[in-house]
Amino acid sequence: MNVSQNPRTAGLAADVVSSFQSLLGTVVIAVFVITFIVQAFQIPSESMENTLLVGDYLLVNKLCYGGRRFGEGLMPYQKISRGDVVVFHYPVDPRQHFVKRVIGIPGDRLRLVNKQVWINGKLLQEPYVRFIEPPNNMFRDNFPRQDIPAFGLEDKWLQEMRKLVEDGQLIVPQGHYFVLGDNRDDSQDSRYWGFVPRENIIGQPLLIYWSVQSQDRDASSSFRGKLYHFAYAVTHVFRMTRWNRTLRLVN
């Protein structure tokens, strides 16, 4: 006995399969883009003010520096250069993502004198830097110093630093980068925990796709507080958005 399928049922099944294929294709493309090309990040601290503010949401270009995923030379990737703002896996805890500015590249001889950065004997011009207090921290403002204890200094980094200081200058080894926050007086950076290995660097912030006024983080630490602030943000999104920063390129 022959069994024939209802044309309407067959058409419906074909539509379901087609929709599933389209959805699957969209998911695959989205996963590929997030994994290899761009990724969204939020700025959680003041360490990069005034270049980046708490409440800025970034799209990060993960393809600009190339790297091992795609192979060097296949595309016109750029080298990591002094002055680049980069997102990277925090060397002390790779689960965390940090954003800082590259100050020292492999082979550089670096030091800070009264907050001023000297690279290879020349003063580095830094129009992006923000200072919020006079020089009063001998370790932070006159780096590298090995004779002064510093709060937040990693012991492992102190031991490593002692091997790389020559004539009062820190020598940046091959395959590593020295990074600082633009908010130079309020930044936990390479001065405190060391170099960023090349393989830790994810990419470069491309633009601020949204920026929202920061809220009182202490007040929203509890679950109820977080729920309240989420509801407030949803209902006051236009008022809270910093429109003058939204869709701004990062440099």
N, C-alpha and C positions, 0 to 999 in steps of 0.2 A: 504494500500500500504506500503510495506516494504522499508525503506530507509537504504542503506548500506553506511558505511563511507569509504572514500578512504584510503587504507592502508598507503600510503605515508603521508597523512594529520594526521592520527592517530599517526604515528611514530614521526612526527614533534612535535605534541602536547605533547607526552610522554617525548620527549627530553627537551622541554621547562619546563615542570613540574619538571623533574629531576634536571635541571640546577638551577631552582629557589629554590628547596629544598636544594641543595648543597650550594648555596649562602646564604640562610637563616641560615643554620647550621654554616657556617663560621662566619657570623655576630654574632650569638648567642655566639659562642666560644670566639670571639674577645671581645665582651662586658663583658663576664664572666671573662676573663683574666684581662682586664683593671680594672674591678670593684673590683676583689678580690685578684688577684695574683701579677701582676706587672703593673707599670705605668711609663711613661716617664716624666722626669722633666728636666728643663734647669736651670743652675746656673746663676743668674742675677747680683750678687754682689761679692765683694772681701772678705766678712766676713769669709769665710772658707779657704782662702789661707794659706798654699800652698797645703793643702789636696785636695781642689776643687777650680778650677779656673773659672773665667767668660768665658763662651763659652763651658763648659763641659755639656754634655747631659747624664743624668743618667737613668738607669733602677732601679726602686725602688721595692724591695720585700715587698709587702703588707701583706704577709702571715706569715712572720717570727715570729711576736709577737702574732699571733692568735687574741684573743679578742672576743668580743661579737658576731661577725658575725658567727663564727663556733663553739664557745663553748670551754672553757678551758678543757684540758685533753684528747681531742679526738685525737690530734696529738702532736708530740714532739716540741711544740712551745718553743722558748727561752724567758727568762725574759729580760726586758730592764735593761741593766747594765751600770755602770759607764764607760765612754769611748766610748760608742756606738754613731755612727753618725746616726741621725734620721731625717726624713722628717715629718713635722707636720703642722696642721692648726694653723696659727698665732692666739694666744688667743685674741688679741685686735681686729683683723678683720679676722675671720675664712675663709673668701673667699681667703685669701692669703696663699701660702705655703712657709714655711721656712725650712731651713736645718741647723742644729747646732749639737754640740756634747754634750751628756749627761755628766754632771759633778757631779751633786748631785741627789741622789735617795732618796726615802722616808725614813725619820728618820735621814738622814745625818745632821751634824752640820758643816756649811761651812763658810769660810771667805777667803778674799784675802788680802795679805800683800805684798806691793811692787810688785804687779802683780802675786805673787806666791799663788797658791791655797792650802789651808789647809782644809782637810776633817777629822772630828772627831779627831782633834789635830795632824794629821800627814800630812806632806808635800806630795802633789800629784805629781807624776812624769809625765810630759807631753812632750814627745819628739816631738809631732805634733804641738806644739804652735809656732806661729810666732809673734815676737815683732818688731815694726817698729819705736818706739821712746822711749826715756828714761822715767821713771816714773815721771809724772807731773800732772796727773789728780787724785786728791785725792779721788773722788767718784769712778771712774772707776777702779783705781789700788789698792784701799784699801777699799774693799767692805765687809760688808755693812756699809755705812756711812749715817746717817740720819741728820747730821748737816750741810751738804754741798749741795747747789743746783746743779743740773746737767741738762744739755741741753738734751732734749728728754726723760726725766724721766716722766713716767705716774703717775698722781696724785693718782689714785686708787691703784696703786702698792705701792706707798710710804706709804699710810695709812695701807695697809695690811702688809707691811714689818715691820713696827713698832711693830706689835703684835707678830712677829715671831723671833725677835732678842733677844738673851739671851747671856750674857757675851761676846758681840761683835761677836757672831756667828749667822748665819741665819739657822733656823731649817726648813728642807724640810718636809712639811706635807704629810700624806698618800695620795696616788693616784696622786701625782704631781712630776715633775722633774725640776731640775735647769739646764739650758743649756747655753753654751757659744760658741762663734765662735772661730775657731782656730787662726784666725787673730785677736788676742786679743785686739789690740789697735784700731781696725776699725770694730767693730761689735756691732750692736744693738741687745742685747740679754737679758737674764733673769735679768741682773743687772738693766735694764731700764724698763722692762714691766712685769716681774714676772715669775711665774712658768708655765710649760706646763702641763695641765691636761692629765691624761692617755688616755682619750677618744679622744684627739686631735692628738695623734701620729698615723701617717699613716703607716709607715714602715721604712725600712732601705735601704739606697742606696746599690745596688748590684754591679754594675760596670758602668764605663764610656763607653758607647757604641760608642760615637763620641765626639771629642773635636775640636773646631775651634777657631782660633785666634780671640780675641775680636776686634770689630770695634769701631770707634769713635761714641759713642752713641749720643753726642750732634749734630754731623753733620747729623745724620740720624733721627732726631726727626720729621722732616716734612715728609709729604707723599711722596714728590719727592725724598727726601733723603733716605727714607726707600725703595722705589722702586729701586733706583740706587744701594743701598747696597745689596738688594736681588738679582738683576741681576748679580752684581759682584760676590757674593758668589756662585751662580749657575755656572758661567763660570770659577771660580778660586777655585773650591772646593778642588782639590788635593793640591794646593799650600797653602790654608788656614788651611787645616786639620793638627792638631797636632798629628802626627802618634804615637809619643812616649807615648801619653796619651790614645789613642783610645784602647778600650777593656781592660782597666786597672781596677782591683778590687779596691773597696773603703774600706779603713780601717783607 
